[in-house]
Amino acid sequence: MATIVLGITGSIAAYKAAGVASRLVKLGHEVHCVCTPAALHFVTPLTLMTLSRQPVVSSFEDETGSWVPVHIDLAARADVLAIVPATANTIACMAQGLAPNALTSLYLATRAPVLVFPAMNGQMWEHPATQANVRTLEARGHRIIGPEEEGLLACGAQGKGRLVDEETIVAAILAALPQG
C-alpha cells in the first residue's frame, strides 16, 4: 500500500479529484487530500474525507494535532504527490517556490515524485507565463499530464484546457509509485 497525497486546487474540475481518491482507496492505497482554500469552493472536506478515509488538510489551522506540522509529515511519507487539478495559480506558485497555503508548502517539502494535472481556460494554459512555469516544473523532473487537447471548457470556450479523465489520472499515479 502506497501513501498518495492528492493536492486539489480551485478549479471546477476539482470534483473529479473525489473520484480519483475513491478509486485509489479501493485499490488499497492510503490517500491524503490536501486542498487549497479555493478548492473548497468546489468540493467539500466531508466528501473528500469520506472517500479517502483520512482527514482533509486545507489550512495551517488543520495542523494542530501533532507537534510535527501535517504538511511536513505528509511530505515525508508521500510516495507520490499528484496535483488534481492544477490551476495556473498553483502551477505558478510551485514554479516560483511560493508557499501561501498548506498544499504549496507540502510541495516544497516533499521529495516524492510530483505529477501535475493542469485544468484551466485554454488562453490561460497557452499564456507564455504559464508555459514558462510548466517548463520550470518539467525541468525539475515533474510530470505534466494534460490538459486535454480539445473539448468544451466550463467557461463555454472550446479548446485545450480540460482535465484529463480519471482513468488517465489513476494510471499515471500508479505508474509513478515506487516499485518493490
SULBELUR-V443589 format. One record per backbone hydrogen bond with DSSP energy under -0.5 kcal/mol. CO is the residue of the C=O (numbers start at 0). NH is the residue of the N-H. E is the energy in kcal/mol with one decimal. If there is no record, write none. Layout:
{{CO;NH;E} {CO;NH;E}}
This chain:
{{1;3;-0.6} {1;29;-2.7} {2;78;-3.4} {2;79;-1.0} {3;5;-0.6} {3;31;-2.6} {4;6;-0.7} {4;81;-2.8} {5;33;-2.3} {6;83;-3.1} {7;35;-2.4} {8;10;-1.9} {10;13;-2.2} {11;14;-1.1} {12;15;-1.7} {13;16;-1.4} {13;17;-0.6} {14;17;-0.9} {14;18;-0.8} {15;19;-1.9} {16;20;-2.8} {17;21;-2.3} {18;22;-2.3} {19;23;-2.4} {20;24;-2.3} {21;25;-2.3} {22;26;-1.2} {23;28;-2.2} {24;27;-2.1} {28;30;-0.6} {29;3;-3.2} {31;5;-3.0} {31;33;-0.5} {32;34;-0.5} {32;56;-2.2} {33;7;-2.4} {35;38;-0.7} {35;39;-0.9} {36;39;-0.8} {37;40;-1.7} {38;41;-2.1} {38;42;-1.9} {43;47;-2.0} {44;48;-3.1} {45;49;-2.4} {46;50;-2.2} {47;51;-2.6} {48;52;-2.2} {48;53;-0.5} {51;30;-0.5} {55;57;-0.5} {56;34;-3.0} {58;61;-1.6} {59;62;-1.5} {66;68;-0.6} {68;71;-0.8} {68;72;-2.5} {69;73;-3.1} {70;74;-1.4} {71;75;-1.9} {72;76;-1.9} {73;77;-1.7} {74;110;-0.6} {78;112;-0.7} {79;4;-2.5} {79;81;-0.5} {80;114;-2.8} {81;6;-3.0} {81;83;-0.8} {82;116;-2.3} {84;8;-0.9} {84;86;-0.6} {85;118;-1.9} {86;90;-2.5} {87;91;-2.3} {88;92;-2.5} {89;93;-2.7} {90;94;-2.6} {91;95;-2.3} {92;96;-0.9} {92;97;-2.6} {93;96;-0.7} {100;104;-2.0} {101;105;-2.4} {102;106;-2.5} {103;107;-1.7} {104;108;-1.2} {105;109;-1.7} {112;80;-2.8} {113;142;-2.3} {114;82;-2.9} {115;117;-0.6} {115;144;-2.9} {116;84;-0.6} {116;85;-2.3} {120;124;-2.5} {121;125;-2.5} {122;126;-0.8} {123;126;-0.7} {126;130;-2.5} {127;131;-2.3} {128;132;-2.2} {129;133;-2.5} {130;134;-2.3} {131;135;-2.0} {132;136;-2.1} {133;137;-2.7} {134;138;-2.4} {135;139;-1.0} {136;141;-2.1} {137;140;-1.9} {142;115;-3.1} {142;144;-0.6} {143;145;-0.6} {147;160;-1.7} {150;152;-0.6} {150;158;-2.7} {152;155;-2.2} {156;152;-3.3} {160;119;-1.9} {161;146;-0.6} {161;147;-3.3} {164;168;-2.0} {165;169;-2.9} {166;170;-2.4} {167;171;-2.2} {168;172;-2.4} {169;173;-2.7} {170;174;-2.2} {171;175;-1.4} {172;176;-0.7} {173;176;-0.8}}
